[in-house]
């Protein structure tokens, strides 16, 4: 019975999780430095993953990898991001 209850709770949590992945186009400033803009905030591409909680309590990850040489020359590229929202039980 204990295992059944555990499976039930895990099922509810998994069912209520709302994950999403997305791509953000890379922009370049006046000094040709690459950055991305997410929800009106600019993030420089520093080669690491940024993890933070947004205004809705969701966990956001932005992979701030620098563009390839070709992307730098063409002033193009994309950064991958993900968001994970857990259910709120009231």
PyMOL Python script that loads the backbone (N, CA, C, O; Angstrom):
from pymol import cmd

cmd.read_pdbstr("""\
ATOM      1  N   UNK A   1       0.824  -1.190   0.000  1.00  0.00           N
ATOM      2  CA  UNK A   1       0.000   0.000   0.000  1.00  0.00           C
ATOM      3  C   UNK A   1       0.872   1.259   0.000  1.00  0.00           C
ATOM      4  O   UNK A   1       0.563   2.246  -0.668  1.00  0.00           O
ATOM      5  N   UNK A   2       1.972   1.202   0.768  1.00  0.00           N
ATOM      6  CA  UNK A   2       2.874   2.347   0.832  1.00  0.00           C
ATOM      7  C   UNK A   2       3.471   2.640  -0.546  1.00  0.00           C
ATOM      8  O   UNK A   2       3.588   3.801  -0.938  1.00  0.00           O
ATOM      9  N   UNK A   3       3.848   1.591  -1.280  1.00  0.00           N
ATOM     10  CA  UNK A   3       4.426   1.760  -2.612  1.00  0.00           C
ATOM     11  C   UNK A   3       3.396   2.307  -3.595  1.00  0.00           C
ATOM     12  O   UNK A   3       3.731   3.100  -4.475  1.00  0.00           O
ATOM     13  N   UNK A   4       2.163   1.891  -3.445  1.00  0.00           N
ATOM     14  CA  UNK A   4       1.094   2.381  -4.311  1.00  0.00           C
ATOM     15  C   UNK A   4       0.883   3.880  -4.107  1.00  0.00           C
ATOM     16  O   UNK A   4       0.700   4.619  -5.074  1.00  0.00           O
ATOM     17  N   UNK A   5       0.907   4.325  -2.863  1.00  0.00           N
ATOM     18  CA  UNK A   5       0.757   5.746  -2.560  1.00  0.00           C
ATOM     19  C   UNK A   5       1.938   6.543  -3.128  1.00  0.00           C
ATOM     20  O   UNK A   5       1.756   7.629  -3.678  1.00  0.00           O
ATOM     21  N   UNK A   6       3.137   5.995  -2.988  1.00  0.00           N
ATOM     22  CA  UNK A   6       4.319   6.659  -3.540  1.00  0.00           C
ATOM     23  C   UNK A   6       4.205   6.800  -5.050  1.00  0.00           C
ATOM     24  O   UNK A   6       4.482   7.872  -5.590  1.00  0.00           O
ATOM     25  N   UNK A   7       3.805   5.747  -5.737  1.00  0.00           N
ATOM     26  CA  UNK A   7       3.629   5.804  -7.185  1.00  0.00           C
ATOM     27  C   UNK A   7       2.559   6.811  -7.572  1.00  0.00           C
ATOM     28  O   UNK A   7       2.699   7.503  -8.580  1.00  0.00           O
ATOM     29  N   UNK A   8       1.504   6.903  -6.797  1.00  0.00           N
ATOM     30  CA  UNK A   8       0.429   7.855  -7.063  1.00  0.00           C
ATOM     31  C   UNK A   8       0.945   9.290  -6.964  1.00  0.00           C
ATOM     32  O   UNK A   8       0.669  10.113  -7.837  1.00  0.00           O
ATOM     33  N   UNK A   9       1.688   9.589  -5.908  1.00  0.00           N
ATOM     34  CA  UNK A   9       2.231  10.935  -5.709  1.00  0.00           C
ATOM     35  C   UNK A   9       3.228  11.273  -6.815  1.00  0.00           C
ATOM     36  O   UNK A   9       3.188  12.374  -7.363  1.00  0.00           O
ATOM     37  N   UNK A  10       4.115  10.347  -7.148  1.00  0.00           N
ATOM     38  CA  UNK A  10       5.081  10.571  -8.224  1.00  0.00           C
ATOM     39  C   UNK A  10       4.351  10.804  -9.542  1.00  0.00           C
ATOM     40  O   UNK A  10       4.749  11.668 -10.324  1.00  0.00           O
ATOM     41  N   UNK A  11       3.309  10.060  -9.794  1.00  0.00           N
ATOM     42  CA  UNK A  11       2.516  10.240 -11.012  1.00  0.00           C
ATOM     43  C   UNK A  11       1.882  11.609 -11.094  1.00  0.00           C
ATOM     44  O   UNK A  11       1.853  12.213 -12.167  1.00  0.00           O
ATOM     45  N   UNK A  12       1.373  12.112  -9.987  1.00  0.00           N
ATOM     46  CA  UNK A  12       0.766  13.448  -9.969  1.00  0.00           C
ATOM     47  C   UNK A  12       1.818  14.512 -10.254  1.00  0.00           C
ATOM     48  O   UNK A  12       1.576  15.436 -11.032  1.00  0.00           O
ATOM     49  N   UNK A  13       2.974  14.387  -9.633  1.00  0.00           N
ATOM     50  CA  UNK A  13       4.042  15.368  -9.841  1.00  0.00           C
ATOM     51  C   UNK A  13       4.507  15.344 -11.296  1.00  0.00           C
ATOM     52  O   UNK A  13       4.647  16.399 -11.915  1.00  0.00           O
ATOM     53  N   UNK A  14       4.747  14.160 -11.846  1.00  0.00           N
ATOM     54  CA  UNK A  14       5.192  14.053 -13.231  1.00  0.00           C
ATOM     55  C   UNK A  14       4.127  14.580 -14.179  1.00  0.00           C
ATOM     56  O   UNK A  14       4.452  15.270 -15.145  1.00  0.00           O
ATOM     57  N   UNK A  15       2.889  14.274 -13.928  1.00  0.00           N
ATOM     58  CA  UNK A  15       1.799  14.723 -14.791  1.00  0.00           C
ATOM     59  C   UNK A  15       1.691  16.242 -14.786  1.00  0.00           C
ATOM     60  O   UNK A  15       1.371  16.839 -15.814  1.00  0.00           O
ATOM     61  N   UNK A  16       1.948  16.867 -13.664  1.00  0.00           N
ATOM     62  CA  UNK A  16       1.790  18.311 -13.544  1.00  0.00           C
ATOM     63  C   UNK A  16       2.988  19.123 -13.993  1.00  0.00           C
ATOM     64  O   UNK A  16       2.898  20.348 -14.079  1.00  0.00           O
ATOM     65  N   UNK A  17       4.112  18.473 -14.284  1.00  0.00           N
ATOM     66  CA  UNK A  17       5.313  19.185 -14.710  1.00  0.00           C
ATOM     67  C   UNK A  17       5.113  19.686 -16.141  1.00  0.00           C
ATOM     68  O   UNK A  17       4.615  18.959 -17.000  1.00  0.00           O
ATOM     69  N   UNK A  18       5.507  20.934 -16.384  1.00  0.00           N
ATOM     70  CA  UNK A  18       5.377  21.525 -17.710  1.00  0.00           C
ATOM     71  C   UNK A  18       6.756  21.914 -18.234  1.00  0.00           C
ATOM     72  O   UNK A  18       7.218  23.027 -17.981  1.00  0.00           O
ATOM     73  N   UNK A  19       7.426  21.005 -18.968  1.00  0.00           N
ATOM     74  CA  UNK A  19       8.734  21.346 -19.522  1.00  0.00           C
ATOM     75  C   UNK A  19       8.603  21.913 -20.937  1.00  0.00           C
ATOM     76  O   UNK A  19       7.638  21.619 -21.642  1.00  0.00           O
ATOM     77  N   UNK A  20       9.563  22.714 -21.339  1.00  0.00           N
ATOM     78  CA  UNK A  20       9.614  23.227 -22.708  1.00  0.00           C
ATOM     79  C   UNK A  20      11.060  23.555 -23.054  1.00  0.00           C
ATOM     80  O   UNK A  20      11.838  23.965 -22.192  1.00  0.00           O
ATOM     81  N   UNK A  21      11.408  23.372 -24.309  1.00  0.00           N
ATOM     82  CA  UNK A  21      12.709  23.805 -24.810  1.00  0.00           C
ATOM     83  C   UNK A  21      12.476  24.818 -25.923  1.00  0.00           C
ATOM     84  O   UNK A  21      11.425  24.821 -26.564  1.00  0.00           O
ATOM     85  N   UNK A  22      13.452  25.662 -26.139  1.00  0.00           N
ATOM     86  CA  UNK A  22      13.299  26.711 -27.136  1.00  0.00           C
ATOM     87  C   UNK A  22      14.672  27.172 -27.605  1.00  0.00           C
ATOM     88  O   UNK A  22      15.691  26.844 -26.998  1.00  0.00           O
ATOM     89  N   UNK A  23      14.685  27.931 -28.687  1.00  0.00           N
ATOM     90  CA  UNK A  23      15.910  28.518 -29.220  1.00  0.00           C
ATOM     91  C   UNK A  23      15.742  30.026 -29.282  1.00  0.00           C
ATOM     92  O   UNK A  23      14.674  30.526 -29.635  1.00  0.00           O
ATOM     93  N   UNK A  24      16.802  30.749 -28.939  1.00  0.00           N
ATOM     94  CA  UNK A  24      16.804  32.210 -28.970  1.00  0.00           C
ATOM     95  C   UNK A  24      17.865  32.646 -29.982  1.00  0.00           C
ATOM     96  O   UNK A  24      19.001  32.175 -29.915  1.00  0.00           O
ATOM     97  N   UNK A  25      17.520  33.532 -30.913  1.00  0.00           N
ATOM     98  CA  UNK A  25      18.533  33.996 -31.866  1.00  0.00           C
ATOM     99  C   UNK A  25      19.597  34.856 -31.181  1.00  0.00           C
ATOM    100  O   UNK A  25      19.299  35.656 -30.294  1.00  0.00           O
ATOM    101  N   UNK A  26      20.828  34.672 -31.610  1.00  0.00           N
ATOM    102  CA  UNK A  26      21.944  35.455 -31.084  1.00  0.00           C
ATOM    103  C   UNK A  26      21.917  36.835 -31.737  1.00  0.00           C
ATOM    104  O   UNK A  26      21.697  36.960 -32.942  1.00  0.00           O
ATOM    105  N   UNK A  27      22.142  37.859 -30.929  1.00  0.00           N
ATOM    106  CA  UNK A  27      22.259  39.229 -31.425  1.00  0.00           C
ATOM    107  C   UNK A  27      23.692  39.692 -31.166  1.00  0.00           C
ATOM    108  O   UNK A  27      24.428  39.079 -30.392  1.00  0.00           O
ATOM    109  N   UNK A  28      24.070  40.777 -31.822  1.00  0.00           N
ATOM    110  CA  UNK A  28      25.427  41.302 -31.677  1.00  0.00           C
ATOM    111  C   UNK A  28      25.345  42.785 -31.342  1.00  0.00           C
ATOM    112  O   UNK A  28      24.584  43.530 -31.958  1.00  0.00           O
ATOM    113  N   UNK A  29      26.143  43.209 -30.351  1.00  0.00           N
ATOM    114  CA  UNK A  29      26.128  44.624 -29.966  1.00  0.00           C
ATOM    115  C   UNK A  29      27.024  45.441 -30.898  1.00  0.00           C
ATOM    116  O   UNK A  29      27.565  44.909 -31.867  1.00  0.00           O
ATOM    117  N   UNK A  30      27.178  46.717 -30.607  1.00  0.00           N
ATOM    118  CA  UNK A  30      27.957  47.617 -31.465  1.00  0.00           C
ATOM    119  C   UNK A  30      29.435  47.247 -31.534  1.00  0.00           C
ATOM    120  O   UNK A  30      30.142  47.693 -32.437  1.00  0.00           O
ATOM    121  N   UNK A  31      29.911  46.431 -30.582  1.00  0.00           N
ATOM    122  CA  UNK A  31      31.300  45.952 -30.582  1.00  0.00           C
ATOM    123  C   UNK A  31      31.414  44.528 -31.119  1.00  0.00           C
ATOM    124  O   UNK A  31      32.443  43.875 -30.953  1.00  0.00           O
ATOM    125  N   UNK A  32      30.347  44.053 -31.765  1.00  0.00           N
ATOM    126  CA  UNK A  32      30.266  42.695 -32.322  1.00  0.00           C
ATOM    127  C   UNK A  32      30.349  41.607 -31.255  1.00  0.00           C
ATOM    128  O   UNK A  32      30.742  40.480 -31.556  1.00  0.00           O
ATOM    129  N   UNK A  33      29.987  41.925 -30.022  1.00  0.00           N
ATOM    130  CA  UNK A  33      29.943  40.930 -28.953  1.00  0.00           C
ATOM    131  C   UNK A  33      28.575  40.243 -28.974  1.00  0.00           C
ATOM    132  O   UNK A  33      27.547  40.921 -28.985  1.00  0.00           O
ATOM    133  N   UNK A  34      28.550  38.901 -28.981  1.00  0.00           N
ATOM    134  CA  UNK A  34      27.278  38.188 -29.053  1.00  0.00           C
ATOM    135  C   UNK A  34      26.553  38.166 -27.705  1.00  0.00           C
ATOM    136  O   UNK A  34      27.174  38.093 -26.644  1.00  0.00           O
ATOM    137  N   UNK A  35      25.228  38.232 -27.779  1.00  0.00           N
ATOM    138  CA  UNK A  35      24.385  38.135 -26.593  1.00  0.00           C
ATOM    139  C   UNK A  35      23.012  37.630 -27.020  1.00  0.00           C
ATOM    140  O   UNK A  35      22.683  37.622 -28.206  1.00  0.00           O
ATOM    141  N   UNK A  36      22.223  37.213 -26.048  1.00  0.00           N
ATOM    142  CA  UNK A  36      20.823  36.863 -26.303  1.00  0.00           C
ATOM    143  C   UNK A  36      19.951  37.700 -25.385  1.00  0.00           C
ATOM    144  O   UNK A  36      20.374  38.155 -24.322  1.00  0.00           O
ATOM    145  N   UNK A  37      18.737  37.880 -25.827  1.00  0.00           N
ATOM    146  CA  UNK A  37      17.763  38.634 -25.050  1.00  0.00           C
ATOM    147  C   UNK A  37      16.642  37.658 -24.667  1.00  0.00           C
ATOM    148  O   UNK A  37      16.006  37.050 -25.528  1.00  0.00           O
ATOM    149  N   UNK A  38      16.417  37.523 -23.347  1.00  0.00           N
ATOM    150  CA  UNK A  38      15.344  36.661 -22.843  1.00  0.00           C
ATOM    151  C   UNK A  38      14.507  37.476 -21.872  1.00  0.00           C
ATOM    152  O   UNK A  38      15.007  37.943 -20.849  1.00  0.00           O
ATOM    153  N   UNK A  39      13.243  37.642 -22.195  1.00  0.00           N
ATOM    154  CA  UNK A  39      12.301  38.419 -21.378  1.00  0.00           C
ATOM    155  C   UNK A  39      12.874  39.787 -21.016  1.00  0.00           C
ATOM    156  O   UNK A  39      12.925  40.166 -19.845  1.00  0.00           O
ATOM    157  N   UNK A  40      13.298  40.512 -22.032  1.00  0.00           N
ATOM    158  CA  UNK A  40      13.792  41.890 -21.911  1.00  0.00           C
ATOM    159  C   UNK A  40      15.096  42.041 -21.122  1.00  0.00           C
ATOM    160  O   UNK A  40      15.445  43.151 -20.720  1.00  0.00           O
ATOM    161  N   UNK A  41      15.808  40.954 -20.900  1.00  0.00           N
ATOM    162  CA  UNK A  41      17.116  41.022 -20.245  1.00  0.00           C
ATOM    163  C   UNK A  41      18.165  40.483 -21.211  1.00  0.00           C
ATOM    164  O   UNK A  41      17.957  39.450 -21.847  1.00  0.00           O
ATOM    165  N   UNK A  42      19.281  41.177 -21.319  1.00  0.00           N
ATOM    166  CA  UNK A  42      20.369  40.745 -22.191  1.00  0.00           C
ATOM    167  C   UNK A  42      21.375  39.903 -21.410  1.00  0.00           C
ATOM    168  O   UNK A  42      21.762  40.246 -20.293  1.00  0.00           O
ATOM    169  N   UNK A  43      21.790  38.787 -22.027  1.00  0.00           N
ATOM    170  CA  UNK A  43      22.764  37.883 -21.419  1.00  0.00           C
ATOM    171  C   UNK A  43      23.936  37.707 -22.382  1.00  0.00           C
ATOM    172  O   UNK A  43      23.732  37.244 -23.504  1.00  0.00           O
ATOM    173  N   UNK A  44      25.161  38.062 -21.977  1.00  0.00           N
ATOM    174  CA  UNK A  44      26.325  37.851 -22.848  1.00  0.00           C
ATOM    175  C   UNK A  44      26.625  36.360 -22.965  1.00  0.00           C
ATOM    176  O   UNK A  44      26.396  35.592 -22.031  1.00  0.00           O
ATOM    177  N   UNK A  45      27.134  35.968 -24.114  1.00  0.00           N
ATOM    178  CA  UNK A  45      27.465  34.559 -24.335  1.00  0.00           C
ATOM    179  C   UNK A  45      28.860  34.290 -23.790  1.00  0.00           C
ATOM    180  O   UNK A  45      29.868  34.585 -24.433  1.00  0.00           O
ATOM    181  N   UNK A  46      28.893  33.724 -22.592  1.00  0.00           N
ATOM    182  CA  UNK A  46      30.144  33.540 -21.847  1.00  0.00           C
ATOM    183  C   UNK A  46      30.610  32.092 -21.790  1.00  0.00           C
ATOM    184  O   UNK A  46      31.601  31.789 -21.126  1.00  0.00           O
ATOM    185  N   UNK A  47      29.906  31.187 -22.482  1.00  0.00           N
ATOM    186  CA  UNK A  47      30.355  29.807 -22.553  1.00  0.00           C
ATOM    187  C   UNK A  47      29.933  28.925 -21.400  1.00  0.00           C
ATOM    188  O   UNK A  47      30.564  27.895 -21.160  1.00  0.00           O
ATOM    189  N   UNK A  48      28.895  29.288 -20.684  1.00  0.00           N
ATOM    190  CA  UNK A  48      28.424  28.448 -19.578  1.00  0.00           C
ATOM    191  C   UNK A  48      26.900  28.425 -19.564  1.00  0.00           C
ATOM    192  O   UNK A  48      26.250  29.176 -20.292  1.00  0.00           O
ATOM    193  N   UNK A  49      26.349  27.573 -18.746  1.00  0.00           N
ATOM    194  CA  UNK A  49      24.899  27.472 -18.612  1.00  0.00           C
ATOM    195  C   UNK A  49      24.443  28.319 -17.436  1.00  0.00           C
ATOM    196  O   UNK A  49      24.994  28.236 -16.339  1.00  0.00           O
ATOM    197  N   UNK A  50      23.437  29.126 -17.682  1.00  0.00           N
ATOM    198  CA  UNK A  50      22.855  29.978 -16.650  1.00  0.00           C
ATOM    199  C   UNK A  50      21.537  29.357 -16.212  1.00  0.00           C
ATOM    200  O   UNK A  50      20.686  29.055 -17.048  1.00  0.00           O
ATOM    201  N   UNK A  51      21.362  29.165 -14.906  1.00  0.00           N
ATOM    202  CA  UNK A  51      20.126  28.618 -14.356  1.00  0.00           C
ATOM    203  C   UNK A  51      19.566  29.611 -13.354  1.00  0.00           C
ATOM    204  O   UNK A  51      20.282  30.100 -12.480  1.00  0.00           O
ATOM    205  N   UNK A  52      18.262  29.907 -13.492  1.00  0.00           N
ATOM    206  CA  UNK A  52      17.618  30.834 -12.568  1.00  0.00           C
ATOM    207  C   UNK A  52      16.124  30.550 -12.505  1.00  0.00           C
ATOM    208  O   UNK A  52      15.583  29.805 -13.322  1.00  0.00           O
ATOM    209  N   UNK A  53      15.475  31.152 -11.528  1.00  0.00           N
ATOM    210  CA  UNK A  53      14.028  31.013 -11.365  1.00  0.00           C
ATOM    211  C   UNK A  53      13.370  32.277 -11.897  1.00  0.00           C
ATOM    212  O   UNK A  53      13.770  33.387 -11.545  1.00  0.00           O
ATOM    213  N   UNK A  54      12.351  32.108 -12.754  1.00  0.00           N
ATOM    214  CA  UNK A  54      11.685  33.281 -13.320  1.00  0.00           C
ATOM    215  C   UNK A  54      10.569  33.775 -12.408  1.00  0.00           C
ATOM    216  O   UNK A  54      10.365  33.246 -11.316  1.00  0.00           O
ATOM    217  N   UNK A  55       9.854  34.789 -12.866  1.00  0.00           N
ATOM    218  CA  UNK A  55       8.806  35.423 -12.056  1.00  0.00           C
ATOM    219  C   UNK A  55       7.634  34.497 -11.751  1.00  0.00           C
ATOM    220  O   UNK A  55       6.847  34.776 -10.847  1.00  0.00           O
ATOM    221  N   UNK A  56       7.507  33.390 -12.498  1.00  0.00           N
ATOM    222  CA  UNK A  56       6.431  32.428 -12.259  1.00  0.00           C
ATOM    223  C   UNK A  56       6.871  31.250 -11.399  1.00  0.00           C
ATOM    224  O   UNK A  56       6.087  30.332 -11.159  1.00  0.00           O
ATOM    225  N   UNK A  57       8.110  31.268 -10.936  1.00  0.00           N
ATOM    226  CA  UNK A  57       8.626  30.174 -10.126  1.00  0.00           C
ATOM    227  C   UNK A  57       9.126  29.002 -10.953  1.00  0.00           C
ATOM    228  O   UNK A  57       9.377  27.925 -10.412  1.00  0.00           O
ATOM    229  N   UNK A  58       9.272  29.196 -12.252  1.00  0.00           N
ATOM    230  CA  UNK A  58       9.769  28.143 -13.139  1.00  0.00           C
ATOM    231  C   UNK A  58      11.296  28.208 -13.199  1.00  0.00           C
ATOM    232  O   UNK A  58      11.884  29.283 -13.084  1.00  0.00           O
ATOM    233  N   UNK A  59      11.924  27.061 -13.377  1.00  0.00           N
ATOM    234  CA  UNK A  59      13.369  26.996 -13.515  1.00  0.00           C
ATOM    235  C   UNK A  59      13.728  27.164 -14.985  1.00  0.00           C
ATOM    236  O   UNK A  59      13.257  26.414 -15.840  1.00  0.00           O
ATOM    237  N   UNK A  60      14.559  28.147 -15.268  1.00  0.00           N
ATOM    238  CA  UNK A  60      14.976  28.450 -16.637  1.00  0.00           C
ATOM    239  C   UNK A  60      16.462  28.159 -16.772  1.00  0.00           C
ATOM    240  O   UNK A  60      17.252  28.507 -15.894  1.00  0.00           O
ATOM    241  N   UNK A  61      16.842  27.516 -17.877  1.00  0.00           N
ATOM    242  CA  UNK A  61      18.254  27.287 -18.189  1.00  0.00           C
ATOM    243  C   UNK A  61      18.539  27.857 -19.567  1.00  0.00           C
ATOM    244  O   UNK A  61      17.814  27.585 -20.525  1.00  0.00           O
ATOM    245  N   UNK A  62      19.592  28.642 -19.660  1.00  0.00           N
ATOM    246  CA  UNK A  62      20.059  29.170 -20.937  1.00  0.00           C
ATOM    247  C   UNK A  62      21.486  28.687 -21.155  1.00  0.00           C
ATOM    248  O   UNK A  62      22.356  28.909 -20.313  1.00  0.00           O
ATOM    249  N   UNK A  63      21.726  28.027 -22.283  1.00  0.00           N
ATOM    250  CA  UNK A  63      23.077  27.568 -22.621  1.00  0.00           C
ATOM    251  C   UNK A  63      23.787  28.699 -23.339  1.00  0.00           C
ATOM    252  O   UNK A  63      23.600  28.890 -24.541  1.00  0.00           O
ATOM    253  N   UNK A  64      24.588  29.440 -22.621  1.00  0.00           N
ATOM    254  CA  UNK A  64      25.213  30.647 -23.154  1.00  0.00           C
ATOM    255  C   UNK A  64      26.544  30.343 -23.839  1.00  0.00           C
ATOM    256  O   UNK A  64      27.557  30.992 -23.577  1.00  0.00           O
ATOM    257  N   UNK A  65      26.520  29.336 -24.726  1.00  0.00           N
ATOM    258  CA  UNK A  65      27.724  28.970 -25.470  1.00  0.00           C
ATOM    259  C   UNK A  65      28.013  30.009 -26.541  1.00  0.00           C
ATOM    260  O   UNK A  65      27.101  30.554 -27.163  1.00  0.00           O
ATOM    261  N   UNK A  66      29.281  30.271 -26.742  1.00  0.00           N
ATOM    262  CA  UNK A  66      29.676  31.239 -27.767  1.00  0.00           C
ATOM    263  C   UNK A  66      29.398  30.667 -29.157  1.00  0.00           C
ATOM    264  O   UNK A  66      29.493  29.456 -29.360  1.00  0.00           O
ATOM    265  N   UNK A  67      29.060  31.524 -30.102  1.00  0.00           N
ATOM    266  CA  UNK A  67      28.817  31.063 -31.472  1.00  0.00           C
ATOM    267  C   UNK A  67      30.087  30.483 -32.095  1.00  0.00           C
ATOM    268  O   UNK A  67      31.201  30.784 -31.666  1.00  0.00           O
ATOM    269  N   UNK A  68      29.896  29.648 -33.113  1.00  0.00           N
ATOM    270  CA  UNK A  68      31.035  29.099 -33.851  1.00  0.00           C
ATOM    271  C   UNK A  68      31.692  30.223 -34.660  1.00  0.00           C
ATOM    272  O   UNK A  68      31.138  31.315 -34.788  1.00  0.00           O
ATOM    273  N   UNK A  69      32.865  29.942 -35.194  1.00  0.00           N
ATOM    274  CA  UNK A  69      33.568  30.937 -36.019  1.00  0.00           C
ATOM    275  C   UNK A  69      32.701  31.367 -37.201  1.00  0.00           C
ATOM    276  O   UNK A  69      32.629  32.549 -37.534  1.00  0.00           O
ATOM    277  N   UNK A  70      32.052  30.401 -37.821  1.00  0.00           N
ATOM    278  CA  UNK A  70      31.184  30.705 -38.969  1.00  0.00           C
ATOM    279  C   UNK A  70      30.016  31.601 -38.552  1.00  0.00           C
ATOM    280  O   UNK A  70      29.676  32.556 -39.250  1.00  0.00           O
ATOM    281  N   UNK A  71      29.406  31.281 -37.407  1.00  0.00           N
ATOM    282  CA  UNK A  71      28.295  32.107 -36.916  1.00  0.00           C
ATOM    283  C   UNK A  71      28.766  33.518 -36.562  1.00  0.00           C
ATOM    284  O   UNK A  71      28.052  34.492 -36.803  1.00  0.00           O
ATOM    285  N   UNK A  72      29.964  33.626 -35.992  1.00  0.00           N
ATOM    286  CA  UNK A  72      30.512  34.950 -35.675  1.00  0.00           C
ATOM    287  C   UNK A  72      30.710  35.777 -36.944  1.00  0.00           C
ATOM    288  O   UNK A  72      30.395  36.967 -36.972  1.00  0.00           O
ATOM    289  N   UNK A  73      31.235  35.140 -37.994  1.00  0.00           N
ATOM    290  CA  UNK A  73      31.449  35.846 -39.258  1.00  0.00           C
ATOM    291  C   UNK A  73      30.131  36.291 -39.890  1.00  0.00           C
ATOM    292  O   UNK A  73      30.037  37.382 -40.453  1.00  0.00           O
ATOM    293  N   UNK A  74      29.117  35.431 -39.791  1.00  0.00           N
ATOM    294  CA  UNK A  74      27.813  35.735 -40.396  1.00  0.00           C
ATOM    295  C   UNK A  74      26.898  36.516 -39.450  1.00  0.00           C
ATOM    296  O   UNK A  74      25.795  36.917 -39.822  1.00  0.00           O
ATOM    297  N   UNK A  75      27.377  36.720 -38.227  1.00  0.00           N
ATOM    298  CA  UNK A  75      26.555  37.362 -37.187  1.00  0.00           C
ATOM    299  C   UNK A  75      25.197  36.665 -37.073  1.00  0.00           C
ATOM    300  O   UNK A  75      24.138  37.281 -37.191  1.00  0.00           O
ATOM    301  N   UNK A  76      25.278  35.370 -36.842  1.00  0.00           N
ATOM    302  CA  UNK A  76      24.072  34.550 -36.721  1.00  0.00           C
ATOM    303  C   UNK A  76      24.239  33.608 -35.538  1.00  0.00           C
ATOM    304  O   UNK A  76      25.171  33.754 -34.747  1.00  0.00           O
ATOM    305  N   UNK A  77      23.347  32.654 -35.422  1.00  0.00           N
ATOM    306  CA  UNK A  77      23.425  31.640 -34.385  1.00  0.00           C
ATOM    307  C   UNK A  77      22.207  31.632 -33.477  1.00  0.00           C
ATOM    308  O   UNK A  77      21.397  32.559 -33.474  1.00  0.00           O
ATOM    309  N   UNK A  78      22.107  30.569 -32.719  1.00  0.00           N
ATOM    310  CA  UNK A  78      21.007  30.393 -31.774  1.00  0.00           C
ATOM    311  C   UNK A  78      21.548  29.822 -30.478  1.00  0.00           C
ATOM    312  O   UNK A  78      22.571  29.136 -30.463  1.00  0.00           O
ATOM    313  N   UNK A  79      20.860  30.108 -29.406  1.00  0.00           N
ATOM    314  CA  UNK A  79      21.168  29.569 -28.082  1.00  0.00           C
ATOM    315  C   UNK A  79      19.975  28.738 -27.647  1.00  0.00           C
ATOM    316  O   UNK A  79      18.826  29.132 -27.849  1.00  0.00           O
ATOM    317  N   UNK A  80      20.253  27.578 -27.043  1.00  0.00           N
ATOM    318  CA  UNK A  80      19.177  26.719 -26.565  1.00  0.00           C
ATOM    319  C   UNK A  80      18.815  27.086 -25.136  1.00  0.00           C
ATOM    320  O   UNK A  80      19.675  27.423 -24.323  1.00  0.00           O
ATOM    321  N   UNK A  81      17.535  27.013 -24.854  1.00  0.00           N
ATOM    322  CA  UNK A  81      17.042  27.254 -23.507  1.00  0.00           C
ATOM    323  C   UNK A  81      15.990  26.231 -23.136  1.00  0.00           C
ATOM    324  O   UNK A  81      15.442  25.545 -23.999  1.00  0.00           O
ATOM    325  N   UNK A  82      15.716  26.134 -21.862  1.00  0.00           N
ATOM    326  CA  UNK A  82      14.647  25.251 -21.396  1.00  0.00           C
ATOM    327  C   UNK A  82      13.994  25.876 -20.172  1.00  0.00           C
ATOM    328  O   UNK A  82      14.601  26.661 -19.443  1.00  0.00           O
ATOM    329  N   UNK A  83      12.754  25.504 -19.978  1.00  0.00           N
ATOM    330  CA  UNK A  83      12.016  25.983 -18.810  1.00  0.00           C
ATOM    331  C   UNK A  83      11.256  24.795 -18.234  1.00  0.00           C
ATOM    332  O   UNK A  83      10.699  23.983 -18.973  1.00  0.00           O
ATOM    333  N   UNK A  84      11.240  24.701 -16.914  1.00  0.00           N
ATOM    334  CA  UNK A  84      10.568  23.614 -16.216  1.00  0.00           C
ATOM    335  C   UNK A  84       9.711  24.219 -15.118  1.00  0.00           C
ATOM    336  O   UNK A  84      10.215  24.844 -14.186  1.00  0.00           O
ATOM    337  N   UNK A  85       8.410  24.022 -15.246  1.00  0.00           N
ATOM    338  CA  UNK A  85       7.470  24.556 -14.259  1.00  0.00           C
ATOM    339  C   UNK A  85       6.842  23.397 -13.497  1.00  0.00           C
ATOM    340  O   UNK A  85       6.206  22.527 -14.090  1.00  0.00           O
ATOM    341  N   UNK A  86       7.021  23.390 -12.200  1.00  0.00           N
ATOM    342  CA  UNK A  86       6.428  22.364 -11.355  1.00  0.00           C
ATOM    343  C   UNK A  86       5.027  22.791 -10.949  1.00  0.00           C
ATOM    344  O   UNK A  86       4.739  23.985 -10.861  1.00  0.00           O
ATOM    345  N   UNK A  87       4.160  21.826 -10.704  1.00  0.00           N
ATOM    346  CA  UNK A  87       2.793  22.182 -10.312  1.00  0.00           C
ATOM    347  C   UNK A  87       2.756  22.851  -8.943  1.00  0.00           C
ATOM    348  O   UNK A  87       3.569  22.560  -8.066  1.00  0.00           O
ATOM    349  N   UNK A  88       1.809  23.736  -8.787  1.00  0.00           N
ATOM    350  CA  UNK A  88       1.603  24.413  -7.505  1.00  0.00           C
ATOM    351  C   UNK A  88       0.326  23.854  -6.903  1.00  0.00           C
ATOM    352  O   UNK A  88      -0.758  24.018  -7.465  1.00  0.00           O
ATOM    353  N   UNK A  89       0.454  23.199  -5.768  1.00  0.00           N
ATOM    354  CA  UNK A  89      -0.711  22.627  -5.089  1.00  0.00           C
ATOM    355  C   UNK A  89      -1.164  23.581  -3.999  1.00  0.00           C
ATOM    356  O   UNK A  89      -0.380  23.977  -3.137  1.00  0.00           O
ATOM    357  N   UNK A  90      -2.425  23.942  -4.048  1.00  0.00           N
ATOM    358  CA  UNK A  90      -2.951  24.873  -3.046  1.00  0.00           C
ATOM    359  C   UNK A  90      -4.023  24.208  -2.225  1.00  0.00           C
ATOM    360  O   UNK A  90      -4.589  24.831  -1.327  1.00  0.00           O
TER     361      UNK A  90
END
""", "prot")
cmd.dss("prot")
cmd.show_as("cartoon", "prot")
cmd.util.cbc("prot")
cmd.orient("prot")
